[in-house]
Amino acid sequence: MGDQMTLSIVDANEARHARVHGELADAAVAALAADPESLADLDAAIERYVRRDGTRGFFEGWSSGVCDEPWDGGVCVIDLAARLAAWESTWGPPPEQEGAVSYHDPSSPDDIHLRYHLSDAWLITGMEGWSSLAGQRRAERLAQPPLDFRAVLYGKVAGHLAQQCLAARADWTDASIAAIHAAWLMTPRDDLGGRTSRELLLERRRAIVWDLEDQALTWSKLGAAPPGLPLESAAYRYGGCGTHEVVLYYELLRHVLESARQWLYSEAGQPAADAAELAARLEEARRQWLDTPRVQGLTPLEVIELERRRIPLAVSGAEAMIDDDCPMCQMMADDLGPCFVHLDGCNMDDEFPFAFHLSRDEWEAERLEMEEFNRKFNAEWAARSAAKGQDVSSETWQQSFSAADLAAGSPELALLGIAAHLSELGLKLKELPAGQPWVESLNRHFGNLREAVGNPEGGLLEPVVQRFCDELAAVAADHPVLGGQCADLDRQVRQLAEAMASRTGGEALPF
């Protein structure tokens, strides 16, 4: 069995084929996650999985036309216009809709595997009857040409909302903004091919989320940002929306609608004279909101642009740090690689028009599942309270958690657990008189502990741990209400020290 095969790439205008290593065919299939429409699109996407040799294109020098005759280990035909990959091979199983492929970098001996997820639009099949199946799928796609739906979602929304706000002016209530917003999302439109804004916002979200997650893992493994989609690619120009765009679009419409409410109903303001004037004001509000930095110093337009190009929103640990006094944030600020920012829609209304579910049945099923989960959780929580004869909320930690046996694992995980509890203790100290100096002192001791754990041969662990525990005892003496938390942190720090001593073959610390 050989590891070479015939690979043909077909788009709407041309086809090329060559005899290649099977790993390149694997990479070509994985690159379909970028939804390429042309050979140029696929050439750019394969660079996610294969290091490019200079400026040479991957298909440069290939023969023209399609060849579906097996060579050595098999044959593969990828028809981009049909969203189809036909595969037959003796050197390995056919690829699947999701999986991982080896990253090909001749300069690196490391065997790195990179993940991919193909959208449901792609079909992987055998070679038998592939040509007729491809023709059928091409015809179906030609019957539904790509739609520039963003021209409607962004370009026509201000005028529509102006009319709706004026129509609702006489009967305006606190719920009017949500109702007008929902109607814009849920009403089919002729300029959207009879579909709703909501459908087009959510149709491709799941696939884009998976692709961005895969690219974030690639970034972490390779230490460099993966290549983004070309601006001229169809996937960029007509592709769907990811979670970031859906969330930001929700916030945009709420801002525009709130602006309309203020102009129309503010006692101090002069109401717009007609729909055209109000539409112009709302259009300006829309433009300014999109052009104002709001997420990690980026404007919504810049965040959406990154997502459309399938580039994860990454910041350094220092940029991601929210609270300088938080030990967890301080650990995150270390140079551990990029931190990825995700917008989750936690501030969106909890109603179906604004949910991420494609169908109302899915949304209702999840609500029932969450209600059942909450019922069971509350029952178990009450049972624990009764068994202990006290309110469970009086337990040591209420806002942080760490497993009891963390010290038996890696030192890094044990430090993470200590940091979580120390962060909660810091929040309590900030609420007490003269608590800030204690927060700063404990954070310094925790920083010393991290350095000592990172250099176990340096001989500093024992005195560092002792001083940290002394400081915890001093906090407990000054603030008895925090005595239980200080005692538990003392226990965790000492357990970590004992575990470190046992790993290095040294004696257990005498305290």
Disulfide bonds with the S-S distance in Angstrom:
none
